[in-house]
Amino acid sequence: MAHDDISIAYGRGFMALDLPGGAEPTVIRKAVLPKLPDGVAAIRNAFDHPMGCAPLGELAKGRKSACILICDITRPVPNGLFLRPMIETMAASGIPLDQIVVLVATGLHRPNLGAELAELVGDPWVLDHVRVENHYARNIEDLVDLGPTETRGTPVSLNRLLVDADLRIATGLVEPHFMAGWSGGRKVVAPGVAGHETIRTFHSARFMEDPLAVQCNLVGNPLHEEQLQIVRKLGEVYALNTVIDEDRDLVHVTFGEIIESHMAAVDFIAQATRINVGRRFKTVVTSSAGYPLDKTYYQTIKGMVTPLDILEPGGTLIIASECSEGFGSEEFRQAQARLVELGPDRFLATLTAKTLADVDEWQTEMQLKAMRIGRLQLFTGGLDAEEQRITGVEMIASVQDAIAASIARHGDGAVAIVPEGPYVVPMAAA
């Protein structure tokens, strides 16, 4: 039986899947959302009809400076659509162009420079007219200490460019996030432009092992609650929130007070993203959502964790990720090497003893969640032999062959296929 039209995101394109005879595929996608016919017009409309604040043109009046946060290259945010209209609106209201800064919210990721920065910003006009900077979480002199949060005592420091700006706007993409519930909004502030101690506290086992720190959940989620406290500490801050479809086209945009406008975007996307499948599968095939999320093995782990609700315990999860940039940071590499050396249980024991997580070891901790449930198999073209070894997962030379082997091993032809990886959250409950 041919299933010619089934493919999954891989790199900048798609990988076609030639499923074996006897396979019974269930393809799990987001609900199809209507594209906005004119993205820039929709963005200007959001500026003029905001949530919980005055229109952007009025907000900008009388302000001496502005800081606009954008996500880093790991998020396909349509910055090229909204940055220029946002900056032009600010300038028309009297903020000098030389007092407007675009700050890349890197968290503890590496900076985006050169051609990559141009790709990220998406509009040469922006680079020509305003300052664009990367956030460096380890540069103490770039940070302002705002003191600990009330509930959990998280140390809070944020980038001075944001704290000192007269007008502060976070921009981003609202999609499922495997720890913080949903990305965007308050998350672009922290961890986006937070200091390394803030970020490493967020990623400590105390937060990471909390059963409520999962995708699509904000109620009682300790990360979300801390992020809200940090935003309130910062004071007045606004957000532009975008939602895109599988083609990366804009389907929804909100602007306004950061918490209110973010929640409105979450309300819009939640129904389309959480897909009730009604059962579990012994074979699940997924991706790391293609470029740019599948540039590193570090980001690939998100794709292993998001579909776990539909993986039958003891089942096989097969993931394809190009890893075009390789493994990830040196710290992540060391964490993975420790995982392979110590084994999952002993590795986790070393984490629960720490108040501050070591940089990037939290992604390894997330991989443990998938390893506890089933067998993980990875197809990639971007990792060398040593990197493949320290993934701690099984490497495969062919996704098709792995699917056939899994069907044979489990004696079950039912296969769940999630083409867009972690941007879709399949649920087993009917």
SULDA-V373655 format. One record per residue. RES is the residue in one small letter. PSI is psi in whole degrees, 0 to 359 (999 if undefined). D_FIRST is the distance of its C-alpha to the first C-alpha in Angstrom with 1 decimal. Layout:
# SULDA-V373655
res | psi | d_first
RES | PSI | D_FIRST
RES | PSI | D_FIRST
This chain:
# SULDA-V373655
res | psi | d_first
m | 125 | 0.0
a | 141 | 3.8
h | 64 | 6.7
d | 333 | 9.4
d | 10 | 12.2
i | 124 | 12.6
s | 159 | 15.7
i | 153 | 18.8
a | 135 | 22.4
y | 120 | 23.9
g | 222 | 27.4
r | 7 | 28.2
g | 217 | 24.7
f | 150 | 21.1
m | 118 | 18.7
a | 140 | 15.1
l | 122 | 12.5
d | 94 | 9.7
l | 146 | 8.1
p | 159 | 7.5
g | 142 | 5.2
g | 349 | 7.1
a | 138 | 7.9
e | 89 | 9.3
p | 141 | 10.9
t | 111 | 14.3
v | 125 | 15.7
i | 113 | 19.4
r | 163 | 21.7
k | 154 | 25.3
a | 145 | 26.3
v | 123 | 26.7
l | 140 | 30.4
p | 134 | 32.3
k | 147 | 33.6
l | 127 | 37.4
p | 331 | 38.4
d | 97 | 41.3
g | 316 | 41.1
v | 320 | 44.7
a | 320 | 46.0
a | 322 | 44.2
i | 315 | 45.7
r | 324 | 49.2
n | 321 | 48.9
a | 321 | 48.1
f | 323 | 51.2
d | 338 | 53.3
h | 70 | 52.0
p | 176 | 51.7
m | 122 | 51.4
g | 19 | 54.5
c | 176 | 56.5
a | 161 | 58.1
p | 154 | 56.2
l | 318 | 55.7
g | 323 | 58.5
e | 321 | 60.9
l | 323 | 59.7
a | 343 | 60.5
k | 136 | 64.0
g | 0 | 66.7
r | 142 | 64.4
k | 334 | 65.5
s | 163 | 62.2
a | 148 | 58.5
c | 125 | 55.6
i | 121 | 52.0
l | 135 | 49.4
i | 152 | 46.0
c | 162 | 43.1
d | 186 | 42.4
i | 346 | 39.7
t | 354 | 37.1
r | 126 | 36.8
p | 60 | 35.5
v | 137 | 38.4
p | 60 | 39.3
n | 325 | 42.8
g | 339 | 43.3
l | 321 | 43.2
f | 340 | 45.9
l | 312 | 48.2
r | 311 | 50.3
p | 322 | 50.8
m | 313 | 51.7
i | 318 | 54.2
e | 323 | 55.7
t | 317 | 56.2
m | 315 | 58.0
a | 320 | 60.1
a | 335 | 61.1
s | 1 | 62.4
g | 0 | 64.6
i | 122 | 62.8
p | 141 | 63.6
l | 326 | 60.6
d | 359 | 62.1
q | 12 | 62.0
i | 127 | 58.3
v | 136 | 56.0
v | 123 | 52.2
l | 121 | 51.4
v | 118 | 48.0
a | 82 | 47.2
t | 344 | 46.0
g | 234 | 46.7
l | 15 | 46.7
h | 169 | 44.2
r | 161 | 45.5
p | 161 | 47.2
n | 117 | 45.5
l | 164 | 47.7
g | 227 | 48.0
a | 326 | 45.0
e | 320 | 42.9
l | 319 | 45.5
a | 319 | 45.5
e | 318 | 41.7
l | 311 | 42.1
v | 322 | 45.1
g | 4 | 43.3
d | 112 | 46.5
p | 331 | 49.2
w | 319 | 51.8
v | 313 | 51.5
l | 330 | 52.1
d | 336 | 55.0
h | 336 | 56.7
v | 165 | 56.4
r | 136 | 56.3
v | 124 | 52.9
e | 155 | 53.1
n | 148 | 50.8
h | 135 | 51.5
y | 104 | 52.5
a | 338 | 52.4
r | 353 | 54.7
n | 94 | 57.4
i | 324 | 59.9
e | 343 | 62.2
d | 355 | 59.5
l | 154 | 59.2
v | 128 | 61.2
d | 120 | 61.6
l | 6 | 61.2
g | 170 | 61.9
p | 158 | 59.6
t | 157 | 57.6
e | 315 | 59.3
t | 310 | 56.7
r | 2 | 55.4
g | 26 | 57.7
t | 126 | 55.2
p | 132 | 57.3
v | 117 | 56.7
s | 140 | 57.3
l | 159 | 55.9
n | 132 | 56.2
r | 326 | 59.7
l | 323 | 58.4
l | 311 | 56.7
v | 318 | 59.5
d | 348 | 62.2
a | 146 | 60.6
d | 323 | 62.2
l | 125 | 58.8
r | 127 | 55.7
i | 124 | 52.2
a | 141 | 48.9
t | 153 | 45.7
g | 192 | 42.1
l | 133 | 38.6
v | 114 | 37.8
e | 165 | 34.6
p | 139 | 33.8
h | 132 | 35.8
f | 354 | 35.1
m | 313 | 38.8
a | 5 | 40.8
g | 295 | 38.5
w | 143 | 38.3
s | 177 | 39.2
g | 179 | 41.8
g | 239 | 45.3
r | 336 | 47.4
k | 334 | 45.1
v | 332 | 45.9
v | 307 | 49.5
a | 118 | 48.9
p | 356 | 47.4
g | 308 | 47.1
v | 32 | 50.8
a | 163 | 52.1
g | 162 | 54.0
h | 328 | 52.4
e | 322 | 54.1
t | 311 | 52.7
i | 317 | 49.1
r | 333 | 49.5
t | 315 | 50.9
f | 322 | 47.9
h | 12 | 45.6
s | 160 | 47.7
a | 331 | 46.2
r | 321 | 48.4
f | 314 | 46.1
m | 327 | 42.8
e | 2 | 42.7
d | 126 | 43.6
p | 345 | 40.9
l | 354 | 41.5
a | 69 | 40.9
v | 168 | 37.2
q | 146 | 35.0
c | 9 | 35.7
n | 125 | 38.8
l | 338 | 42.4
v | 117 | 44.3
g | 5 | 46.3
n | 116 | 44.4
p | 326 | 47.1
l | 313 | 45.9
h | 316 | 45.9
e | 318 | 49.3
e | 321 | 50.8
q | 321 | 49.4
l | 319 | 51.1
q | 322 | 54.3
i | 318 | 54.2
v | 320 | 53.7
r | 325 | 56.7
k | 318 | 58.8
l | 322 | 58.1
g | 218 | 59.3
e | 120 | 58.5
v | 142 | 55.0
y | 170 | 52.5
a | 144 | 48.8
l | 122 | 46.3
n | 126 | 42.9
t | 153 | 39.8
v | 132 | 36.2
i | 163 | 33.4
d | 188 | 29.8
e | 333 | 26.7
d | 3 | 28.2
r | 23 | 31.5
d | 150 | 33.2
l | 129 | 36.0
v | 346 | 35.3
h | 146 | 38.4
v | 138 | 41.7
t | 152 | 44.7
f | 144 | 48.1
g | 199 | 51.0
e | 137 | 52.5
i | 318 | 50.2
i | 314 | 49.3
e | 315 | 49.2
s | 327 | 47.2
h | 316 | 44.6
m | 326 | 44.2
a | 320 | 43.7
a | 321 | 40.8
v | 315 | 39.3
d | 322 | 39.6
f | 314 | 37.7
i | 336 | 34.8
a | 315 | 34.5
q | 327 | 32.6
a | 337 | 30.0
t | 323 | 29.4
r | 112 | 29.4
i | 115 | 26.1
n | 116 | 26.2
v | 333 | 22.8
g | 5 | 24.3
r | 172 | 23.0
r | 162 | 22.7
f | 146 | 19.8
k | 343 | 20.0
t | 120 | 17.9
v | 128 | 19.0
v | 129 | 18.2
t | 183 | 20.9
s | 179 | 23.1
s | 28 | 26.9
a | 10 | 26.5
g | 188 | 27.0
y | 140 | 30.4
p | 357 | 33.1
l | 333 | 32.2
d | 25 | 30.2
k | 332 | 33.2
t | 158 | 34.3
y | 326 | 33.2
y | 309 | 35.8
q | 334 | 34.0
t | 330 | 30.6
i | 330 | 31.7
k | 321 | 31.6
g | 337 | 27.8
m | 332 | 27.9
v | 323 | 30.2
t | 321 | 29.0
p | 15 | 25.8
l | 334 | 27.6
d | 333 | 28.0
i | 4 | 24.3
l | 120 | 24.1
e | 132 | 24.6
p | 131 | 27.7
g | 358 | 26.8
g | 184 | 23.3
t | 127 | 22.0
l | 118 | 22.4
i | 126 | 20.9
i | 139 | 22.7
a | 127 | 22.8
s | 127 | 26.2
e | 325 | 27.9
c | 47 | 31.4
s | 336 | 32.8
e | 1 | 36.3
g | 221 | 35.9
f | 314 | 36.8
g | 202 | 39.2
s | 164 | 42.9
e | 322 | 45.0
e | 319 | 45.7
f | 319 | 42.0
r | 316 | 41.7
q | 321 | 44.6
a | 318 | 43.2
q | 321 | 39.9
a | 322 | 41.9
r | 321 | 43.9
l | 313 | 40.8
v | 323 | 39.6
e | 315 | 43.2
l | 333 | 44.1
g | 158 | 40.8
p | 315 | 39.7
d | 313 | 42.4
r | 324 | 45.3
f | 313 | 44.1
l | 323 | 43.9
a | 325 | 47.4
t | 335 | 48.8
l | 320 | 47.5
t | 344 | 48.9
a | 351 | 52.4
k | 144 | 52.4
t | 318 | 53.7
l | 125 | 52.3
a | 146 | 48.9
d | 148 | 48.8
v | 129 | 47.3
d | 1 | 43.5
e | 345 | 43.2
w | 331 | 41.9
q | 323 | 38.4
t | 321 | 38.4
e | 323 | 39.4
m | 324 | 36.5
q | 326 | 34.2
l | 325 | 35.8
k | 321 | 34.4
a | 321 | 30.8
m | 331 | 31.9
r | 334 | 33.4
i | 316 | 30.2
g | 197 | 27.5
r | 129 | 26.4
l | 130 | 26.3
q | 137 | 24.4
l | 130 | 25.1
f | 126 | 23.7
t | 153 | 26.6
g | 5 | 28.2
g | 6 | 31.6
l | 140 | 33.2
d | 178 | 35.4
a | 317 | 35.5
e | 320 | 38.2
e | 319 | 36.5
q | 320 | 33.2
r | 315 | 35.4
i | 2 | 37.1
t | 330 | 34.1
g | 6 | 34.1
v | 170 | 30.3
e | 130 | 27.9
m | 142 | 26.9
i | 148 | 23.4
a | 344 | 22.8
s | 127 | 19.1
v | 319 | 17.3
q | 313 | 13.9
d | 322 | 15.7
a | 322 | 17.5
i | 314 | 14.5
a | 317 | 13.2
a | 321 | 16.8
s | 317 | 17.4
i | 315 | 14.6
a | 317 | 16.2
r | 318 | 19.7
h | 349 | 19.5
g | 36 | 17.4
d | 119 | 15.6
g | 351 | 12.0
a | 126 | 13.5
v | 125 | 13.9
a | 131 | 16.4
i | 123 | 16.4
v | 90 | 19.8
p | 327 | 19.8
e | 16 | 23.6
g | 226 | 24.7
p | 358 | 28.1
y | 357 | 28.6
v | 137 | 26.5
v | 97 | 27.7
p | 138 | 25.2
m | 138 | 27.1
a | 328 | 26.2
a | 137 | 28.8
a | 999 | 27.8
